[in-house]
Amino acid sequence: MGNRLAGKRALVTGAAQGLGAAISRGFVREGAQVMLTDMNAAGAQATADALNDEFGARSAFACGHDVTSEEAWQAALAAAQDAMGGLSVLVNNAGIGGEGDIETCTLTEWRRTFAVNSDGVFLGCKYALAHMKDSQPGSIINLSSIAGLIASHAMPAYNASKAACWMLTKSVALYCARQGWDIRCNSIHPTFVDTPILDGFGKVSSAPIEVIKGKLARQIPLGRLGVPDEIANGAIYLASDESRFMTGAELKLDGGISAM
């Protein structure tokens, strides 16, 4: 175990699998306590149990959490406060990919995508600050996407919701600075990462998933998909005091795609 996050107490949403699970494991490995939350409460608990088995009891906790619900956010934060005695890091990771282009995306799908990718981040930032003020220095890390900076013709809801997450991050960063709090807020912008969310691409294509992944990889200058631990490493830096002078910024982990 490392100690880059020794004494940190974090809440990570969407932590049952994928990036959320990788970030949670990286945090615990570096000395933090973590509350893993997810709509899949059983999955979050299983991941937390595995972390406790590997790193020691009370390293990780878990609870069910619908990030689109104001009441669920308040309950999850209260659970984190009770379990860990405070909160110094919030990772707004939970997200979904919106379906349909501008003509086929329904208003229902548009609103569902924004509810998770934007409203969920807003609620997390809004309600976490009351807890984080008592555990400074603090860090809010919002998982946006390279798709929040670079548009596609086929994903308006995802592009727009992740762009909203990006700009909300800057507003929260400036607000915290104006209040004189030692709480930073930054966003991470991954490109395609090899996680279960890519399975959604298979729903709109008849090609095998490995063929789809190969096509996605060829769009990235480095020629491959990202892996979850590479994104987790960026989150560890932003959660640590190493990034104490970084706020309102975007960390691109995109294999060079935004440089084109």
Secondary structure, 3 states (H helix, E strand, C coil): CCCCCCCCEEEECCCCCHHHHHHHHHHHHCCCEEEEEECCHHHHHHHHHHHHHHHCCCCEEEEECCCCCHHHHHHHHHHHHHHHCCCCEEEECCCCCCCCCCCCCCHHHHHHHHHHHHHHHHHHHHHHHHHHCCCCCEEEEEECCHHHCCCCCCCHHHHHHHHHHHHHHHHHHHHHHHHCCCEEEEEEEECCECCHHHHHHHHHCCCCHHHHHHHHHCCCCCCCCECHHHHHHHHHHHHCHHHCCCCCCEEEECCCHHHC
